[in-house]
């Protein structure tokens, strides 16, 4: 059984979901893939995991790195889970490119090459925003791409973590004739 609660952040409301094993979801209201994998029979109720997630977010949105973990229980394919584990290893306030993650995962899998686009697809389907820090992944040129919660939020989260944003940019929309 999954349980949910709402958290009001400076960047908008977050729906948090958890089961008995840990946090299963954290979605900004209205984001792409909102509440994906949330059981239809969930109940809105505070649980120890959701309370711990709320405390973690309080520290995070105060501009500090939380000094305690929140048990996570993301639901996805084996490939997605492997990518999400790499995301969790990106230090607070730092970024990695999709290509760097692809090379790292390829090495772990004993492969010569892995597509950065495949990694990007898994990053984009991360169900636990902020806790699994997909906002720390940027394009090779410094472009902020692929954040389901919105690129403005991605930039704000990196700013909150005091990440070096000097070379980062939000790409201009492409115009088609």
C-alpha positions in Angstrom: 0.0 0.0 0.0 1.2 3.5 -0.8 0.6 6.6 1.2 0.8 10.2 0.1 1.2 13.7 1.5 1.7 17.1 0.1 4.8 19.3 0.8 4.8 23.0 0.0 8.2 24.0 -1.3 9.4 27.5 -2.4 9.2 26.0 -6.0 5.7 24.7 -5.8 3.8 21.8 -4.1 5.3 18.3 -4.2 3.3 15.2 -3.9 5.2 12.7 -1.8 4.4 8.9 -1.9 5.8 6.1 0.2 5.2 2.5 1.0 6.6 0.4 3.9 10.0 0.2 2.3 10.6 3.9 1.6 9.8 6.9 -0.6 8.3 5.8 -3.9 7.6 9.2 -5.4 8.2 13.0 -5.2 6.6 15.0 -8.0 6.1 18.7 -8.5 2.4 19.3 -9.0 1.7 19.2 -12.8 5.1 17.9 -13.9 5.6 15.4 -16.7 5.0 11.8 -15.5 3.1 13.2 -12.4 2.2 10.4 -10.0 3.4 7.7 -12.4 3.5 4.3 -10.6 1.3 5.6 -7.8 -1.1 2.9 -6.8 -4.8 3.7 -7.6 -5.7 2.5 -4.1 -3.3 4.8 -2.2 -4.3 6.7 0.9 -3.4 10.3 2.0 -1.8 9.8 5.4 1.5 10.8 7.1 3.8 7.9 7.7 7.3 7.8 9.2 8.9 7.8 5.7 6.8 10.7 4.6 7.5 12.7 7.8 11.3 12.0 7.3 11.0 13.1 3.7 9.4 16.4 4.9 12.1 17.0 7.4 14.7 16.3 4.7 13.0 18.8 2.3 12.9 21.4 5.1 16.7 21.2 5.5 17.2 21.1 1.7 15.1 24.1 0.9 16.8 26.0 3.7 19.9 25.9 1.5 21.8 23.1 3.3 22.7 19.6 2.4 20.6 17.3 4.5 22.8 15.2 6.7 20.6 12.2 6.9 19.2 9.7 4.3 15.6 9.0 3.4 14.9 5.4 2.5 14.1 5.3 -1.2 12.0 2.7 -3.0 11.8 3.8 -6.7 9.9 1.6 -9.1 11.4 1.1 -12.6 13.2 -1.3 -14.9 16.6 -2.7 -14.0 18.2 -0.2 -16.4 16.3 2.8 -14.9 17.3 1.7 -11.4 21.0 1.5 -12.4 20.8 5.0 -13.8 19.0 6.3 -10.7 21.7 4.8 -8.5 24.3 6.8 -10.5 22.2 10.0 -9.9 22.3 9.4 -6.1 26.1 9.3 -6.3 26.3 12.8 -7.8 27.5 15.0 -4.9 25.4 17.9 -3.6 26.1 21.1 -5.6 27.8 19.3 -8.5 26.7 18.3 -12.0 27.4 15.5 -14.5 26.5 15.2 -18.1 24.4 12.6 -19.7 27.5 11.4 -21.6 29.5 11.1 -18.4 26.7 9.0 -16.8 26.5 6.8 -19.9 30.2 6.2 -19.9 30.2 5.3 -16.2 27.2 2.9 -16.6 28.8 1.3 -19.7 31.9 0.7 -17.7 29.9 -0.9 -14.9 28.1 -3.1 -17.3 31.3 -4.2 -19.1 30.3 -2.5 -22.3 32.3 -0.3 -24.6 29.5 2.2 -25.2 26.1 3.2 -23.9 23.9 5.8 -25.5 23.6 9.1 -23.6 20.0 9.3 -24.9 19.1 6.0 -23.3 20.5 7.3 -20.0 18.5 10.6 -20.6 15.3 8.6 -21.0 15.9 6.9 -17.6 16.8 10.2 -16.0 13.6 11.8 -17.2 11.5 9.0 -15.7 13.0 9.3 -12.3 9.9 9.1 -10.0 11.6 10.7 -6.9 12.5 14.3 -7.8 15.1 16.0 -5.7 15.9 13.0 -3.5 17.2 11.2 -6.6 18.9 14.3 -8.0 18.2 14.2 -11.7 18.4 18.0 -11.7 22.2 17.6 -11.4 22.4 16.2 -14.9 23.1 18.7 -17.8 23.8 18.5 -21.5 27.4 18.3 -22.7 27.3 22.0 -23.8 25.9 23.1 -20.4 22.3 23.2 -21.7 19.7 22.4 -19.1 17.5 19.8 -20.7 15.1 17.1 -19.7 13.8 18.1 -16.3 10.2 16.9 -15.8 9.6 19.6 -13.2 10.6 22.4 -15.6 13.9 24.0 -16.5 13.3 27.0 -14.3 13.0 24.7 -11.3 16.1 22.8 -12.4 18.1 26.0 -12.5 16.7 27.1 -9.1 17.6 23.7 -7.5 21.1 24.0 -8.8 21.2 27.6 -7.4 20.0 26.4 -4.0 22.8 23.9 -3.9 25.3 26.7 -4.9 26.3 24.7 -8.0 28.5 26.5 -10.5 26.0 27.7 -13.0 28.2 30.0 -15.0 28.3 27.8 -18.1 24.7 26.5 -17.8 21.8 27.8 -19.9 18.2 27.1 -20.8 18.1 26.5 -24.5 15.9 28.7 -26.7 12.9 26.9 -28.2 13.5 25.8 -31.8 11.3 27.6 -34.3 9.9 25.5 -37.1 8.8 27.2 -40.4 
